[in-house]
Amino acid sequence: MGKRWAVLLLLAAAAGCNNKLETGYEPTKLGTLTPAERRGLYAPDYSIEARAAQEDQSSNKDANRTKLPGGQE
């Protein structure tokens, strides 16, 4: 009988757990960032490193944008 309660307790605890945050925020893994972006995370907002990370991020957005036939994006 004690084993049944333990199993029920584990199932109840596991049913309430998930890895998603309520706000929908998805953390970025540090391995996917460029070195400039990684330095920018830890730099003050107006430092040279933060500016370089912002420029690197904006250039990556343009490079990853899908080009459709006819010049539309």
Secondary structure, 3 states (H helix, E strand, C coil): CHHHHHHHHHHHHHHCCCCCCCCCCCCCCHHHCCHHHHHHHHCCCCCHHHHHHHHHHHHHHHHHCCCCCCCCC
